[in-house]
Amino acid sequence: MTRTIELDERKKRVLEAIARDYLHTAEPVGSRTIWRSYMPELSPASIRNEMADLEALGLITQPHTSAGRVPTDLGYRYYVDHLMKSRQLTVKEEDVINAGLKTVRNDVEDALHQTLKILSHLLEYASVVATLDNKTRVYSSGFAHMLKQPEFADMNYTRQVMEVVEEEDLMAEMVKEYTTEKGVTIRIGSENKFKEVKNCSVVMSSYEVKNKSTGGLGVIGPTRMSYARVANILESLSRRLDNLFE
């Protein structure tokens, strides 16, 4: 769907500014914020015109009566596909991953538990690790961290997500569905096949421990997610699991 949307460089910069600012503040982003922090060479009026065009394309929306805008699911998809920049692990992230996995010996279950701890430590979302071999096992954690996100002030929303993660069969099905391809799979809000998480984003990556186990690991969180950071951490952990028992 996003392939049919063509944006000029100015609109791309405005959409990227909205996505980046909203990620950090959880507050709708107005034209003056973009003008001051991202595009001082333009006037607020010019930025408002670009925002009106992005809204007409369905990439941003105005929540409630706020003067600011936030990305829609389609806007996040365009951002992930066209604007998101790849990143490297930080020194701290490398240290946490190395420390978490250095004690793992020749035991898949121990490796998965350690991986879950790493995800819970690094990311403030619900973390999931699953094996999809002869004996399907699903491990999950990080709910207390996830509840710190402002989106989870809505108790109905929170309850819905909690119920999803507690359904082991559903989680196993989700991991299987979203780890059919190599690399990281990102499903944003309404893109999700599973109605239970259509208000969330799900990011998953597959792993394969040689001759031992296959499965996936990932996170569930609000659509206001640091997709580049999440994808980078999941990809790095998957690669480490692939190599762990070689």
Backbone torsions as a table, in degrees:
resi	resn	phi	psi	omega
1	MET	NA	-43.2	-178.8
2	THR	-69.1	-19.0	-178.8
3	ARG	-66.0	-23.1	-179.7
4	THR	-85.7	-7.6	-179.6
5	ILE	-94.6	123.2	177.9
6	GLU	-115.8	124.4	179.4
7	LEU	-116.2	140.7	172.8
8	ASP	-76.7	171.5	-173.6
9	GLU	-61.3	-35.2	-179.0
10	ARG	-66.0	-44.0	179.5
11	LYS	-66.4	-37.2	177.0
12	LYS	-60.7	-43.0	-178.8
13	ARG	-66.1	-38.5	178.8
14	VAL	-66.5	-45.0	178.9
15	LEU	-62.3	-42.8	179.1
16	GLU	-63.2	-41.0	179.0
17	ALA	-62.5	-41.9	179.4
18	ILE	-64.7	-45.5	-179.5
19	ALA	-62.5	-44.5	-177.5
20	ARG	-68.6	-44.5	-177.5
21	ASP	-68.7	-41.2	-179.5
22	TYR	-65.1	-34.8	177.2
23	LEU	-58.0	-43.6	-173.5
24	HIS	-84.4	-28.8	-174.0
25	THR	-106.5	-22.4	-173.8
26	ALA	59.4	21.1	177.6
27	GLU	-118.0	139.2	176.6
28	PRO	-52.0	144.2	-171.7
29	VAL	-103.2	125.6	-179.9
30	GLY	-98.4	168.5	-177.4
31	SER	-63.2	-35.3	-178.9
32	ARG	-69.5	-33.1	175.9
33	THR	-64.4	-44.9	178.8
34	ILE	-63.3	-41.5	179.8
35	TRP	-62.4	-47.3	-177.7
36	ARG	-69.8	-42.4	-168.7
37	SER	-99.4	-22.5	-171.3
38	TYR	-128.2	-37.3	-172.5
39	MET	-136.3	63.7	-177.3
40	PRO	-65.5	-15.5	-179.1
41	GLU	-76.5	-13.2	178.1
42	LEU	-105.3	158.5	174.9
43	SER	-85.5	154.2	174.8
44	PRO	-54.7	-34.8	179.4
45	ALA	-64.3	-41.2	178.2
46	SER	-65.0	-39.5	178.9
47	ILE	-65.9	-39.0	177.9
48	ARG	-61.8	-36.6	177.1
49	ASN	-63.7	-42.4	178.0
50	GLU	-65.4	-39.2	178.5
51	MET	-64.3	-38.1	178.0
52	ALA	-62.6	-40.1	178.1
53	ASP	-66.3	-42.2	178.6
54	LEU	-64.3	-36.8	178.0
55	GLU	-67.1	-39.7	178.6
56	ALA	-64.0	-29.7	178.2
57	LEU	-81.8	-5.6	179.2
58	GLY	82.5	16.9	-176.7
59	LEU	-92.2	-24.6	175.6
60	ILE	-135.5	163.0	180.0
61	THR	-145.5	162.8	179.7
62	GLN	-106.1	107.4	-179.9
63	PRO	-75.7	133.6	177.2
64	HIS	55.9	-135.8	-179.9
65	THR	-107.8	15.9	-179.2
66	SER	-63.8	148.3	177.0
67	ALA	-77.5	-15.8	-177.5
68	GLY	-88.9	173.7	179.9
69	ARG	-126.5	156.5	175.2
70	VAL	-131.8	156.1	178.1
71	PRO	-68.3	145.4	169.0
72	THR	-86.1	176.9	174.6
73	ASP	-57.8	-40.6	179.2
74	LEU	-66.1	-37.4	177.8
75	GLY	-65.0	-42.0	175.9
76	TYR	-63.9	-38.6	178.4
77	ARG	-61.9	-43.9	177.9
78	TYR	-62.9	-41.8	179.7
79	TYR	-61.0	-47.7	-178.6
80	VAL	-63.8	-41.6	-175.0
81	ASP	-77.8	-30.5	-169.7
82	HIS	-124.2	-23.0	-171.9
83	LEU	-116.7	-23.9	-175.6
84	MET	-65.9	130.5	-179.5
85	LYS	-96.5	138.4	177.6
86	SER	-68.6	154.7	-178.8
87	ARG	-139.0	161.5	176.0
88	GLN	-99.9	158.1	173.3
89	LEU	-61.5	142.0	172.7
90	THR	-76.5	167.4	177.6
91	VAL	-59.5	-42.3	179.9
92	LYS	-62.4	-44.1	179.6
93	GLU	-62.9	-43.0	176.8
94	GLU	-59.5	-43.8	-178.4
95	ASP	-63.6	-42.6	-179.8
96	VAL	-64.2	-43.0	-179.6
97	ILE	-66.3	-45.8	-179.7
98	ASN	-62.4	-43.7	-179.3
99	ALA	-66.3	-36.6	-177.9
100	GLY	-70.6	-32.7	-174.7
101	LEU	-100.6	-9.7	-173.3
102	LYS	-68.5	-23.9	-178.1
103	THR	-90.2	-4.7	-177.6
104	VAL	-72.6	129.6	175.6
105	ARG	-104.1	-149.8	-174.3
106	ASN	-82.5	60.3	-175.6
107	ASP	-142.8	113.2	-176.2
108	VAL	-63.9	-44.6	-176.2
109	GLU	-62.4	-40.9	177.0
110	ASP	-62.3	-41.5	179.1
111	ALA	-61.4	-40.3	-179.3
112	LEU	-69.4	-40.0	177.1
113	HIS	-63.2	-42.1	178.7
114	GLN	-66.0	-38.3	177.9
115	THR	-62.6	-40.8	178.5
116	LEU	-63.3	-41.6	177.9
117	LYS	-62.1	-40.1	179.7
118	ILE	-63.6	-46.9	179.4
119	LEU	-60.3	-43.6	-179.4
120	SER	-65.4	-32.6	-179.9
121	HIS	-74.6	-39.1	-173.2
122	LEU	-88.2	-28.8	-172.0
123	LEU	-124.4	135.1	-178.9
124	GLU	-90.9	53.7	177.4
125	TYR	-135.4	171.0	174.1
126	ALA	-72.2	129.1	-177.1
127	SER	-108.0	143.3	-178.1
128	VAL	-135.7	134.3	171.8
129	VAL	-131.0	133.8	-177.3
130	ALA	-140.5	147.4	168.9
131	THR	-103.7	142.9	-178.0
132	LEU	-124.1	32.1	179.7
133	ASP	-93.3	-147.0	-176.4
134	ASN	-58.6	-34.9	179.3
135	LYS	-119.1	102.9	-179.7
136	THR	-71.0	128.3	178.1
137	ARG	-132.5	136.2	179.5
138	VAL	-123.7	125.6	176.9
139	TYR	-118.3	136.8	-179.2
140	SER	-139.8	155.6	-177.1
141	SER	-164.9	177.8	171.3
142	GLY	90.2	11.7	-175.8
143	PHE	-68.2	-36.5	179.3
144	ALA	-62.7	-40.1	176.9
145	HIS	-63.9	-43.9	-176.3
146	MET	-61.7	-34.3	-177.3
147	LEU	-67.9	-12.0	175.5
148	LYS	-73.6	-18.9	179.9
149	GLN	-68.9	135.7	-176.6
150	PRO	-60.3	-26.2	178.4
151	GLU	-59.9	-26.0	-174.7
152	PHE	-90.6	15.2	169.8
153	ALA	-71.0	-22.1	176.0
154	ASP	-79.6	110.6	-174.3
155	MET	-66.0	-33.1	177.9
156	ASN	-64.4	-42.3	177.8
157	TYR	-62.4	-46.4	-179.4
158	THR	-61.8	-45.6	-178.9
159	ARG	-61.1	-40.2	-178.9
160	GLN	-62.2	-45.0	-179.4
161	VAL	-67.1	-41.9	179.7
162	MET	-60.9	-41.0	179.9
163	GLU	-64.2	-36.2	178.8
164	VAL	-62.4	-49.7	-174.2
165	VAL	-68.7	-25.6	178.6
166	GLU	-78.5	-14.4	178.6
167	GLU	-87.0	96.3	-174.3
168	GLU	-61.7	-40.4	179.7
169	ASP	-63.9	-41.1	179.1
170	LEU	-65.7	-41.4	179.0
171	MET	-64.4	-40.1	177.9
172	ALA	-62.9	-41.1	178.6
173	GLU	-64.9	-39.1	179.7
174	MET	-65.7	-44.2	178.6
175	VAL	-61.6	-43.9	179.9
176	LYS	-62.3	-42.2	-178.5
177	GLU	-65.7	-38.9	-171.6
178	TYR	-98.3	7.1	177.4
179	THR	-125.3	31.8	-179.6
180	THR	-79.0	-17.4	-179.6
181	GLU	-117.5	154.6	174.7
182	LYS	-69.0	149.8	-179.7
183	GLY	96.8	-168.7	-175.8
184	VAL	-100.0	132.4	176.2
185	THR	-105.0	129.7	178.8
186	ILE	-119.7	120.1	176.1
187	ARG	-118.5	123.9	-171.0
188	ILE	-110.6	116.2	172.8
189	GLY	51.3	-116.8	-175.0
190	SER	-64.3	-13.6	175.9
191	GLU	-68.3	-21.5	-174.9
192	ASN	-63.7	136.6	176.4
193	LYS	-68.1	-29.2	-173.8
194	PHE	-94.6	117.7	-174.5
195	LYS	-59.8	-26.7	-176.7
196	GLU	-65.5	-20.7	-178.3
197	VAL	-121.7	26.9	-179.0
198	LYS	-73.5	-6.4	172.7
199	ASN	-104.2	8.6	-176.6
200	CYS	-125.1	170.5	167.5
201	SER	-109.7	142.5	178.7
202	VAL	-122.5	124.9	178.6
203	VAL	-122.2	123.8	-174.5
204	MET	-132.4	152.6	174.2
205	SER	-140.3	143.8	-179.5
206	SER	-91.4	158.0	173.5
207	TYR	-140.2	160.5	176.5
208	GLU	-144.4	112.7	175.7
209	VAL	-88.9	119.7	-171.7
210	LYS	-51.1	122.6	175.0
211	ASN	60.6	14.2	-175.8
212	LYS	-125.9	-52.7	-172.1
213	SER	-162.3	151.3	172.1
214	THR	-130.9	157.2	179.9
215	GLY	173.2	-153.3	-177.9
216	GLY	-148.7	161.2	174.8
217	LEU	-137.7	150.7	-178.0
218	GLY	-175.9	-172.8	-179.8
219	VAL	-136.0	154.8	173.0
220	ILE	-124.0	131.4	-178.7
221	GLY	-162.6	-172.8	179.1
222	PRO	-67.9	160.3	177.5
223	THR	-66.0	-22.3	174.0
224	ARG	-79.1	77.0	-172.0
225	MET	-123.4	149.5	174.9
226	SER	-81.1	79.6	-170.7
227	TYR	-61.0	-40.6	-178.1
228	ALA	-63.6	-43.6	-179.1
229	ARG	-67.3	-45.2	179.9
230	VAL	-60.9	-48.0	-178.4
231	ALA	-61.4	-40.9	-179.0
232	ASN	-64.3	-44.4	-179.8
233	ILE	-66.6	-44.1	179.4
234	LEU	-63.6	-42.4	179.8
235	GLU	-63.8	-41.4	179.7
236	SER	-65.2	-43.3	179.4
237	LEU	-66.4	-40.5	178.5
238	SER	-60.5	-42.7	179.7
239	ARG	-64.4	-39.6	178.3
240	ARG	-65.1	-40.1	178.0
241	LEU	-66.4	-39.4	177.7
242	ASP	-56.2	-38.1	-173.6
243	ASN	-95.1	-8.5	-167.6
244	LEU	-59.7	-41.5	-173.6
245	PHE	-108.1	17.3	179.2
246	GLU	-71.0	NA	NA
